[in-house]
């Protein structure tokens, strides 16, 4: 699992280079206003409506997942390198679209690859890794770039310093993909497309309310993540060198939450973890909206780890419980397309309009309302999906046991 841990580390480090200060970069280098930032976020999300499902379909059908990861990482790095020299709104928006096209499939592809590798190890009688124990390396990777760019920002570098850092980790991710072990196919593709089977699975009665609830959760998360850098910069008054550090304080806490997840799952199950995370998400946005101080910006990061478990770790594990070997990659990509991708596009448009018309604080309140809807749906309408009998690494007790 070492090569796969490195793959998670490098790919998330590329994301961690860009995401915390992305909107600050757009404001300073591109001269974007709130509406244009929202449009850019939506534009970057448009590829999620097709790219993840198509690429994971190819991974399930015939292409080697490792080569797809290498190509996506290299293309993402090339686009980010070009973005460093862009100072106009039109070209910058176009480059963000291309960045989204290259990068959005990497995370579901890595997740599908992990679960396929675990299934192969199970068939061979080898020790199996738990998903949180590998995913935590991605969390660690996400934190690292904020430390690397802290000093350059402190001595006066512009926000575009995040781009060379991102390119560096994209190249490491591409190179590392060649060290990943090969996964042998145990079944031949059937007549029915894996994407069709995956789509039927995520909207089946046992998963329907999960997807609906998460759609609202992702809408709410866009309201936070699209403008948190600008909010801390312009409303709270946090100096720019410290913005990424404050944001990544929550990511450091996320490491502990991820490592704690298997134990927590035995006590409150995966659904309980998601309810807890969504509650933390609502609380964080309300606290920041009503108490815009640097101290509260730090306090609001405490629940970030549980929020990430609810939005990005728990759903992946639930989806794998629904997957068969023939569509283990596709179910991750189709979920991105149908649920989180569509929410990302609609959320980007909506949050840009709200922030430009009513201000950044009201935008957080809208995000809190959407997250509350998600919390209520997951808590009261979604019935948990039990682990598959063969999933020996899933620590959640089955209700029949």
ABEGO torsion letter per residue (X at the ends): XAAAAAAAAAAAAAAAAAAAAAAAAAAAAAGBBAAAAAAAAAAAAAAAAAAAAAAAAAAAAABBAAAAAAAAAAAAAAAAAAAAABABAAAAAAAAAAAAAAAAAAAAAAAAAAAAAAAAAAAAGBBBBBAAAAAAAAAAAAAAAAAAAAAAAAAGBBAAAAAAAAAAAAAAAAAAAAABBBBBBABBBBABBAAAAAAAAAABAAAAAAAAAAAAAAAAAAAAAAAAAAAAAAAAGBBAAAAAAAAAAAAAAAAAAAAAAAAAAAAAEAAAAAAAAAAAAAAAAAAAAABBBAAAAAAAAAAAAAAAAAAAAAAAAAAAAABBAAAAAAAAAAAAAAAAAAAAAAAAAAAAAAAAAAEAAAAAAAAAAAAAAAAAAAAAABBBBBBBAABAABABBBAAX
